[in-house]
Amino acid sequence: MKWDKMSRHVISISSNTTLSALHAGCDVLATGGQITITLPAPIADCDIRVINGEPVTAGSNGKILVGFPADVNTKLYPGQALAVDSDGAKWFAEEKPGRWKIPNGATVYTSSFTAGASDTNDGLTPQTPLRHNSAAVQVIYSDFDCSNATPILAPIAGSVFVNDPIAAGGQPTGDNLIQVSTYVDPASPSVVSFTIQCATGAAAIMGDNAEFNLAWNALHPAGTARLQGNMSNAADNASGVYQHNNGLFDMSGICTIVGSGNKCNAAFFDGPTPGASAANGFNCEGTFDSIWRMDEGGGRYTLSGVLQPVNDALGHPPFANRLLMILGENELIMGTPQAMGGWASLGPSIVGGDGLLITNGVAIPGGVTTTQGGRVVTTKF
């Protein structure tokens, strides 16, 4: 017979545990960090309730569930509970936790090298990271309720992610903003950057109303990133940041974007953007078509900070056909004087197709050519 739910015993666990008939009719209170809780073969006339007893704060661990009904998430987040029932032939979910209402500062860590890094982890601490950025975005979209809190996706410095961009489309439940910041291990303070390398497509992609705050240095003042996408050098694409269909990104801190050829753009806007800004610019290494290209759709962006040319490992300065290409009723507002030297070659920027460049008196290296209704003005007023 089942236990009276008004007088349930509480059994505490803090290590990997396979439940048994000893837990029948009980509340199992799980602590001890990321532990695995396994459901046994069905037990006749049995119910078990599992509670994640970790505090609902950033840095607390989830519990990994094995053998539970397929309609139950395999991760039980801090403060959540679930209950299962069995008739002896099958386990049924009697209580499901739903999305996790995340606390402020909730962070999902990713790593390519941390021992035990796996997409089956909870991802909530640097010791239990997910293996892929794609898995981290999926966790945020599928598992989290982001109302009144912004989730942080934190690649661990030293990681090299191959064909694993940070990409989102649509929006999570509650809010559509995801912060991306580099996590620097206090035990390795000199390692401050992670790398994304993609054969096709950009390293960071946002579209269909997705919103990123690419705040590289928000978790550590020296935190940065190296973005090397579009290594196939496809036209109308980006090596660094690709924005599509009302996607939006703000950027602060300095990253390095590596160009893969004369068709490649460091940042490419394909469709409208409702308005955002880059506070500190970024480093430019390698070979590019345009460093900053705003194409069709009509959007507005404020670009502060220097698009800084830097030499590659062999000492070669970067090449670009132009610094800027502003087309399709897009508007770019410049906020910082640009680097006039340091480029192997840099042709004139292009403003056309009803595009608008507001220089604020900033000189554009290589000069500017206007075509097909493009305009260059010093101020809007």
JOQUI-V915166 format. One line per field, one symbol per residue. ss: DSSP state (H for helix, E for strand, L for the rest). psi: psi as a letter, one per 40 degrees, with the letter a starting at -180 (. if undefined). burial: # if it has 16 or more other C-alpha atoms within 10 Angstrom, else .. A space follows every 50 residues. Layout:
ss=???
psi=???
burial=???
This chain:
ss=LLLLHHHLLEEEELLLEELLHHHLLLEEEELLLLLEEELLLLLLLEEEEE EELLLLLLLLLLEEEELLLLLLLLEELLLLEEEEEELLLLEEEEELLLLE ELLLLLEEEELLLLLLLLLLLLLLLHHHLELLHHHHHHHHHHHEELLLLL EEEEEELLLEEELLLEEEELLLELLLEEEELLELLHHHLLLLEEEEELLL LLLEEEELLLEEEEELLLLLLLLEEEEELLLLLLLLEEEEEEEELLLEEE EELLLEEEEELLLEEEEEEELLLLLEEELLLEEEEEEEEEEEEELLLLLE EEELLLEEELLLLLLLLLEEEEEEEELLLLEEEELLLLLLLLLLEELLEE EELLLEEELLLLLLLLLEEEELLLEEELLLL
psi=iiiheefhihhhieihhhiaddeheihhhhafahihhhhaihhhfhihhh hheiigiheiiiihhheiidehiehhiheiiiiiiieediiihdhidaih hiihehhhiiieehhehieeideeidefiididddddddddddiheheih ihhghhheihhhfgihhiiaiihdiehhhhihhhhdegeeheiihhhhdi iidhhhifeihigggdedehdehaihhgafeefiifaidchhhhgeihhi hiihihhhieieeiidhhhgiihehaihdeaiihhahicidhhhbidgih ihhiihghhiiadeehiihhdidihhiffihhhiehiihdieidihaiih hifeihhhdfehhhheahhiifeiihidie.
burial=......................#################..###.##### ####.#.#########.##..###############....###....### ###..#######.#..#####################.###.####..## #######################.##########......########## ##################.#.##########.##.############### #######################.########################## ###########.....######################....#..##### #########....###.#.#...###.....
